[in-house]
Amino acid sequence: MKFKIKKEDILDVLSKVQGITGRKSNLAITSNILIQTTDNGVKLVVTDLETGFEGIYPANIESRGTITINSRKFYEIVKEFPSQEIEINEVENYWIKIGNKNVEYNIVGMNPDDFPETPEIEDVDFFTIDSEIFKDMIEKAIIISGAPDEKRTHITGIYFEIQHQKKENIVRMVSTDGNRLSKVDCMYEKDLKLPEKTGILVPKKGMGEVVKFLDSTGTVQIGIKNNNFIIKKDSETIIIRLLEGNFPEYGDIIKRGSSHAIHMDRKMFVSMLKRMSILSSEDYKGVIFNFKENNLSITTTNPDLGESKEDMVIDYKGDPIEVAFNPRYIMETMSVIDSEKIIVNIIDSEKPCLLEGANNDTYLSVIMPMRI
């Protein structure tokens, strides 16, 4: 195998796949990238046994073949290479020479026959979604993550479903960690064809890698086939193996019911929360929210550090409510809401709080109260 490739054609993708190849797995070869020559250029393939990526990039092919090379070291070599054109040549016994007349690396690879096979995806019914919208949906869903040792699939995964309704169809992502929940929707016209298969669990880790490949313009294609979630963009494809398990019923928890809808300035609210979080800690995470007529008072008490209190004028009419929340959950929610005004839906000290943008109902965050 021997080919020449331009640095600018592969540097970006090599950077993006490090999150996949850098993940620990039971196979050492998954830290490698598989490089295969084709009629259209070179195909790069990586996998962590859960998330797989492959893409085809232009190259000047002199002889055909397949190699695997350490992904991190190959990326670092390409990144620091002094010229635009790089020659890659398989020598013998999986040794690979990378360089030009002035610079030369000799790197030992691994047997490409040991590289895990990627699923053969054929006859997939894809539907198209705006790339920026899809990226925004994922970012709002993966903001909620479970503990590193979490095993429950409904927490490690994003619930992806398609709702076929009378007037329109909804592509929806829902995620939870047991203490909060995010729901984000994308509306489709009724006459646009969407797959009937719905209600699947896609790993959050894999979706986090997808974000890196999504642009702020253009579209991507999405399909579901043989226990795989597939995303296609131009000459690049990401395949994520679905999780097994059930997502809890969430319909009742996202209902606003008879809640008080309090309109607030997002930036002012976030600034207030940041100030009141200064004295919180791992042992004392919660802050107390006191809702009274036209007033919100937030207090923090930490026996190890001290106390803090701040008031804000709000448009609230109703009985006083005292409730505790983890301020970090609210601030993380605020970071993905674009609206200048937000709506805080509060019922009482025991029911969850619902947060949403004042001018956009496609995203809803639900936060459970803490025990006072």
N, C-alpha and C positions, 0 to 999 in steps of 0.2 A: 504494500500500500504506500502510495506517495501522492501528495497533493500540496498545492499552495492556496492559501486563503488570506484574505485581507483582515487585518486586526479589527477594523471598524465593523465588520460583518458578524463577528462572534463575541466581541468583548461584552456587550450589553447582556446577551443571553447567558454567558458564563457567569456573570455577576448574579443574575436572577436565580439560577438553579442551585446556588450554594445552600439555600435553605433546605433543599431536598437532599442533596448529597451530604450535607453536614449533619444530618439526623442519624442517630444511632439505630442500627438494626442488627439482626442476627447474622447477616452476610457482609463480610468486609468489602466485597466488590461493589456494594451499593454506594460507597464513597467515591466510586469512579464514574466517569462519564464514558459512554460507549459512542465511538465515532465510526460511522459506516459511509463509504462512498456510494453514491447513487448516480443515475443518469442526470439528475437535476442539481447535483452538488453533494454536500456532505450532510448526513443526518446525525444529529446529536440526540442521545437518549439518556435520561437519568430516571432513577426510581428509588423510593425508600420502602418499597413493597406495599405502600398504601396509596401514594401519589406518584404518578408517572408523567413524564414530559418528553415530547419529541418534537423536533423542528428541523427543517431543511434550509440550508444556507448556501449561497453561491461559492464555488471553489473551482480551481483549475486542476482537474484530476489527471494524473499521469499514470497511475496504476491503481487497480481496485483492491479493496480489502476492508477489514474491520479490526479495530483496536479498542482497548479500554485503558484509560489513564486517570490518575488521581485528579479529581475535579478541582480541588482547592489549588494544587500546585500548577495545574494547567492554566487556571484562571490567573494566578499570580504571574506566570511567565508571559502570557499574552498581554496582561495589563502593563507590565514594565518593558515589554519588547520595544526596542528603539526605532524600528522601522514598520511601515504599514503592512508589508507582505511577509508572511511567515510560511516557511516550508516545513511540512510534517512528513516524516518518512519512517515506516516500520522497518527495523533492521533485521533482527532475528531473536528468537526466544522471548518474544513480547517486549523487546527493547524498542524504544521510540526516540528518534532523533528530531529535535525541534530547533529551528534556527535559520540562519542565512550565512553569508560569507564571513561575517564578523562575530556573530553570536551563535553559540551552539549549546544545547542541552541534550543530555542522554538520560532518559527517564525509563525506569522499568515499569511496564504495564502488567496487566493480568490477562488470563485466558478469556477471550470474549465469549467462548462457549459456556462459561460459568455465569455470564450475566443473565439476570432474571428475564424471562420472556415478558414482553408487554402484551396486553390483551389485544386480540384481533377484533377491531370494531367495524362491523359492516351493517348495511341496511338500517342505519339509525335515522329516526325521524327527528331532525333538528328543528328548533325554532330560533328565531333571531331576536336579540335584545340589544338595546343601546349599551355600548361598552361602559360609558360613564355611569349610567344608571345601575348597571350590574355591579360595578365596583363599589358604588355608594351603598348598595344593599348589603354587600358582603361586609364592608367596614362597619356598618351599623350592627350587624349580627355578631361579628367576632369580637366586638368590644367586650362582650361577656364571655369570659373563659373560666374553666374550672381549675381546680388544683392540679399540679403536674401529675400526681398519682391517681387522678380521678379515673374510675373505670366505668361509670354509668354512661351508656351511650347517648342518652337524651341530654347529657350535659357536655360531653365531648363532641357532639354533633350539632349541626344546624338542621332544623326541620324544614325541608323544602317541599312546598305543595303548590298545586295549581287549582284554583277554585273556579269552576265554570258557573257563572251566574247569568241571570236573564239578560241584563243590559250590557255586561262587560265580563271579561275574565280577569282573574287576579293571579299573578305570580307572587308568592309569599315566602319569606324566610322568617323563622322564629327560632330564637335561642334562649337558653336559660342556664343559670348556675344554681338554681334552687332558692336564691334570695331575690332574684330579679329576672325580668323577661323582656326581650326586645322583639317587636313585630314590625317588619318593613315590607311594604307592598309595592308592586309595579302593576299599573292598570293596562289592560289590553282591550282593544276593540273586540266586540263579540265575534265578528266575522274572520278574525285572524285565527288560524289553526294552532292549537296548543295540544301537546300530548295528553292523553287521558290518565296515564300513570301518574300518581301523586302520592304525597305522604312518605317521603324518603328521608333518611338521615345521612347527611354528608359531613365527613370529619371537618372540624373547624381548622385543624392544622393544614389540611389540604387546601381549603378555601383561602386561608391566609397566603398561601403560595400563589394562588390564582390572581390575587390582587396585583401582584408585581408585574403581571403580563398584560394588564388591562390599560388601555389608553383612554384619554379624555375625549377622543373622537372615534367615530366609526362604530361598528357593531361586532358582536361575537355570536356564535351559534352554540346552542345548548341542547344536549340530548341525554337520554337515559336508556341504557341497554345492558342486559346481562349483569346486573348488580354493579354497574359502573355509571358514574356521572361524568359526562364528557363535555369539554369546552374547546371549541375550535376558533382559531383566529389566524386568517391568512394561511401561512405554511406551518403553524404551530398548533399542537394539540396537547391538552392536559386531561388525563384520565384519573379519576379518584374512585377508589373502591368504597362502596357504600357500607355503612355500619348496620348491624343487625340489632333490632330492638324497637321499642315503641316510644313515641313522644307523648307526654301526658296531655290530657284534654286541657286546652287553654282558653276555650271560648268564654267561659264565665268570668275569668280573671281580667279580660280586656274590656269588659263592659263598664261603661262609665256610670250607669245607674243614676242614683240620686246624689251624685257627688257635687261638691262645690267647685265650680270651674273658675280658678283664680288666674287672671291674666297678669303676667309679670314681665319686666324687662330682663332679657336673658343675661346680658353682661353684668348688670347690677346684682342680680341674684347669684351669679357665679363668683363675683368679687366678694360678696358677703359670705358665701360658703368657704371660700379660701381663707378668709380672715378667721372664721370660726373653727377651721380645721387645724389651725396652727398648734393648738394645745391637745389635739387628739393623738392617739397612739395605737399600737397594736392591741393593747389591753383595754383601751378606752376609745373605741372607734366611733361610737354614736354621739350625735348632737341632738338636742331637744328642740323641736319646733312647736311653738305656741301660737296657734291661730286664734285671734280675737277680732272683734269688730274693727275693720280697717287697719289692722296691725298684725305683723308677723314678727315674733321675737325668737331669736335663735340663741341658745346657750350651750356652752361646753363646760363640762366639769371633769377635771382630771386630777385625782388626789396627788399624783406625783409631780404635777406641774402648776396647777392653778385653775382659774376659771376665766371665762370670757362671755360677753353678752352683746348682742346688737339687735336693734329694732329697724323695721322697714314698714313704710306705709303701703298697704295693699287694699284692693277692693274686695273685702270679705264681709259678708253678712251671714251670721249664723251663730250657733252655740260654740263656745270655746272648745278647741281641740288641742290636746297635748300629745305629741307623738315623737318617737325617736327614729332617725334614719342614719344610715352610714353615708356621710356627705360625699365620699369618693364615688359612690354609685351615681349620685345625682350629677356630680361634676363631669363624670365620664359621659353621661347621657347628654349633657349640655354641649359637650365638645363635638357631637355629631349632628346637632340640630342647627339648621341654617337660619331659621327665622329669628328676627330681632326680638320678637315677643314670644313667650312660651306660655302654655296653659298647664297649671298644676291642678289636677283633679283629686280632691281629698274628700273622703267620706267621714271617717272617724279614726280613732287611735289604733284600731285593729285591722282595718281593711287596707289593702295595698294602695299606694299612691300612683296615679297615672300621669305621665309627662309627655307632652307633645308640642310641636310647633304650632303657633297660632294660625299660620297660613298654609299648613301642609299636614294633612291627616294620613299620609302614607307611612309615617313612622310613629310608633307608640312604644314608650318604655314603662314598664311596671316594676315598682320597687316595694318590697315587703318592709313593713315597719320592724323595728327592733324592740326587744323588751326593755322597758324603762326600769 
